[in-house]
């Protein structure tokens, strides 16, 4: 295999590893460290929020830092998603779905980062005004569940590129594109949280939080596996192409 292709393959595996790092650090920061999962009730006052988290602020801050670092890894992961989406548009003059995917992924990474920055402001001081703590908490959880448009768009772009593929090697199984569309739809249920303070549609409810987030975890596991298979299959594809061309350098896409 040509050195340039080998590096290309290793770079993609590095981006893929960043995707796993995102999932691990993001949820470790949210759950065991900061204790933000399960989410606090929207009905809690600022004083009750400080009573809940104020006794362990250093651990909360550590969780915020870990989650923030994890969310940042969405940048290289989104680049990988765009690269593999571009493979689905082989033969087209412009890989529009890949471009849209890269743009959505960039905004999506920012949307994942922002909650940790907001939480850092809320719990930076132990003597923070309870009213401000409640305000920042409201803003954070609403943002956390309402950034679904760019999240869903990235999934939609991959699905549409795959379902409309006209030439080139098969990158993902067809069912995986429909799974992306399903996750794009499920991810939008959190928008209902803005209308409720309690019950299943609130930001700590079964539909407002646990349905989209609970679906996202197994979806991530499946996605990681499918992308690993796609990267290794791409490597084999170029090895075969190089062999059939009798050692001539193939074009890297």
FENHU-V339544 format. One record per residue. N is the residue number from 0. PHI is phi in whole degrees, -180 to 180 (none if undefined). OMEGA is omega as a letter, one per 30 degrees, with the letter a starting at -180 (none if undefined). Layout:
# FENHU-V339544
n:N phi:PHI omega:OMEGA
n:N phi:PHI omega:OMEGA
This chain:
# FENHU-V339544
n:0 phi:none omega:a
n:1 phi:-65 omega:a
n:2 phi:-55 omega:a
n:3 phi:-63 omega:l
n:4 phi:-72 omega:l
n:5 phi:-64 omega:l
n:6 phi:-63 omega:l
n:7 phi:-57 omega:a
n:8 phi:-65 omega:a
n:9 phi:-67 omega:l
n:10 phi:-62 omega:l
n:11 phi:-65 omega:l
n:12 phi:-65 omega:l
n:13 phi:-65 omega:l
n:14 phi:-63 omega:l
n:15 phi:-63 omega:l
n:16 phi:-63 omega:l
n:17 phi:-63 omega:l
n:18 phi:-63 omega:l
n:19 phi:-68 omega:l
n:20 phi:-60 omega:l
n:21 phi:-57 omega:a
n:22 phi:-60 omega:a
n:23 phi:-68 omega:a
n:24 phi:-67 omega:a
n:25 phi:-61 omega:a
n:26 phi:-80 omega:l
n:27 phi:-65 omega:l
n:28 phi:-64 omega:a
n:29 phi:-76 omega:a
n:30 phi:-99 omega:a
n:31 phi:-69 omega:a
n:32 phi:-89 omega:a
n:33 phi:-80 omega:a
n:34 phi:78 omega:l
n:35 phi:-80 omega:l
n:36 phi:-120 omega:g
n:37 phi:-70 omega:a
n:38 phi:-67 omega:l
n:39 phi:-70 omega:l
n:40 phi:-68 omega:l
n:41 phi:-61 omega:a
n:42 phi:-84 omega:l
n:43 phi:-71 omega:l
n:44 phi:-80 omega:l
n:45 phi:-61 omega:l
n:46 phi:-64 omega:l
n:47 phi:-69 omega:l
n:48 phi:-65 omega:l
n:49 phi:-67 omega:l
n:50 phi:-67 omega:a
n:51 phi:-73 omega:a
n:52 phi:-110 omega:a
n:53 phi:-66 omega:a
n:54 phi:-74 omega:a
n:55 phi:-140 omega:a
n:56 phi:-63 omega:a
n:57 phi:-64 omega:l
n:58 phi:-70 omega:l
n:59 phi:-61 omega:l
n:60 phi:-66 omega:l
n:61 phi:-62 omega:l
n:62 phi:-62 omega:l
n:63 phi:-63 omega:l
n:64 phi:-65 omega:a
n:65 phi:-63 omega:l
n:66 phi:-63 omega:l
n:67 phi:-64 omega:l
n:68 phi:-63 omega:l
n:69 phi:-63 omega:a
n:70 phi:-63 omega:l
n:71 phi:-64 omega:a
n:72 phi:-69 omega:l
n:73 phi:-66 omega:a
n:74 phi:-65 omega:l
n:75 phi:-65 omega:l
n:76 phi:-63 omega:l
n:77 phi:-64 omega:l
n:78 phi:-63 omega:l
n:79 phi:-64 omega:l
n:80 phi:-59 omega:l
n:81 phi:-66 omega:l
n:82 phi:-62 omega:a
n:83 phi:-71 omega:l
n:84 phi:-66 omega:l
n:85 phi:-62 omega:l
n:86 phi:-62 omega:a
n:87 phi:-74 omega:a
n:88 phi:-107 omega:l
n:89 phi:-58 omega:a
n:90 phi:96 omega:l
n:91 phi:-90 omega:a
n:92 phi:-67 omega:l
n:93 phi:-128 omega:l
n:94 phi:-81 omega:a
n:95 phi:-62 omega:a
n:96 phi:-64 omega:l
n:97 phi:-67 omega:l
n:98 phi:-64 omega:l
n:99 phi:-60 omega:a
n:100 phi:-62 omega:l
n:101 phi:-63 omega:a
n:102 phi:-67 omega:l
n:103 phi:-64 omega:l
n:104 phi:-64 omega:l
n:105 phi:-65 omega:l
n:106 phi:-66 omega:l
n:107 phi:-62 omega:l
n:108 phi:-62 omega:l
n:109 phi:-62 omega:a
n:110 phi:-64 omega:l
n:111 phi:-75 omega:a
n:112 phi:-76 omega:a
n:113 phi:-56 omega:a
n:114 phi:-57 omega:a
n:115 phi:-69 omega:l
n:116 phi:-67 omega:l
n:117 phi:-64 omega:l
n:118 phi:-61 omega:l
n:119 phi:-60 omega:l
n:120 phi:-68 omega:a
n:121 phi:-68 omega:a
n:122 phi:-111 omega:l
n:123 phi:-67 omega:a
n:124 phi:-114 omega:l
n:125 phi:-70 omega:a
n:126 phi:-102 omega:l
n:127 phi:-59 omega:l
n:128 phi:-57 omega:a
n:129 phi:-56 omega:l
n:130 phi:-64 omega:l
n:131 phi:-70 omega:l
n:132 phi:-61 omega:l
n:133 phi:-65 omega:l
n:134 phi:-61 omega:a
n:135 phi:-67 omega:l
n:136 phi:-63 omega:l
n:137 phi:-59 omega:a
n:138 phi:-61 omega:a
n:139 phi:-68 omega:a
n:140 phi:-70 omega:l
n:141 phi:-67 omega:l
n:142 phi:-63 omega:a
n:143 phi:-58 omega:a
n:144 phi:-101 omega:a
n:145 phi:-102 omega:l
n:146 phi:-86 omega:a
n:147 phi:-59 omega:a
n:148 phi:-57 omega:l
n:149 phi:-74 omega:l
n:150 phi:-59 omega:a
n:151 phi:-70 omega:a
n:152 phi:-64 omega:l
n:153 phi:-61 omega:l
n:154 phi:-67 omega:a
n:155 phi:-63 omega:a
n:156 phi:-64 omega:l
n:157 phi:-62 omega:a
n:158 phi:-63 omega:a
n:159 phi:-69 omega:l
n:160 phi:-63 omega:a
n:161 phi:-72 omega:a
n:162 phi:-71 omega:l
n:163 phi:-105 omega:a
n:164 phi:-61 omega:a
n:165 phi:-110 omega:l
n:166 phi:-155 omega:a
n:167 phi:93 omega:a
n:168 phi:-69 omega:l
n:169 phi:-70 omega:a
n:170 phi:-99 omega:l
n:171 phi:-129 omega:l
n:172 phi:-66 omega:a
n:173 phi:-61 omega:a
n:174 phi:-62 omega:a
n:175 phi:-68 omega:l
n:176 phi:-68 omega:l
n:177 phi:-69 omega:l
n:178 phi:-63 omega:l
n:179 phi:-64 omega:l
n:180 phi:-64 omega:l
n:181 phi:-64 omega:a
n:182 phi:-67 omega:l
n:183 phi:-62 omega:l
n:184 phi:-74 omega:a
n:185 phi:-62 omega:a
n:186 phi:-65 omega:a
n:187 phi:-88 omega:a
n:188 phi:-68 omega:l
n:189 phi:-66 omega:a
n:190 phi:-62 omega:a
n:191 phi:-69 omega:a
n:192 phi:-62 omega:a
n:193 phi:-69 omega:a
n:194 phi:-99 omega:a
n:195 phi:-131 omega:l
n:196 phi:-109 omega:l
n:197 phi:-156 omega:l
n:198 phi:91 omega:a
n:199 phi:-67 omega:a
n:200 phi:-94 omega:l
n:201 phi:-71 omega:a
n:202 phi:-70 omega:l
n:203 phi:-113 omega:a
n:204 phi:-94 omega:a
n:205 phi:-64 omega:a
n:206 phi:-92 omega:a
n:207 phi:-69 omega:a
n:208 phi:-123 omega:a
n:209 phi:-70 omega:l
n:210 phi:-67 omega:a
n:211 phi:-68 omega:a
n:212 phi:-72 omega:l
n:213 phi:-65 omega:l
n:214 phi:-77 omega:a
n:215 phi:-68 omega:a
n:216 phi:-63 omega:l
n:217 phi:-65 omega:l
n:218 phi:-61 omega:l
n:219 phi:-61 omega:a
n:220 phi:-61 omega:l
n:221 phi:-65 omega:a
n:222 phi:-64 omega:l
n:223 phi:-58 omega:a
n:224 phi:-66 omega:a
n:225 phi:-66 omega:l
n:226 phi:-72 omega:l
n:227 phi:-63 omega:l
n:228 phi:-63 omega:a
n:229 phi:-65 omega:a
n:230 phi:-67 omega:a
n:231 phi:-69 omega:l
n:232 phi:-67 omega:l
n:233 phi:-64 omega:l
n:234 phi:-62 omega:l
n:235 phi:-64 omega:l
n:236 phi:-61 omega:a
n:237 phi:-73 omega:l
n:238 phi:-63 omega:l
n:239 phi:-66 omega:l
n:240 phi:-64 omega:l
n:241 phi:-65 omega:l
n:242 phi:-64 omega:a
n:243 phi:-71 omega:l
n:244 phi:-91 omega:l
n:245 phi:58 omega:l
n:246 phi:89 omega:l
n:247 phi:-72 omega:a
n:248 phi:-72 omega:l
n:249 phi:-77 omega:l
n:250 phi:-82 omega:l
n:251 phi:-91 omega:l
n:252 phi:-106 omega:none
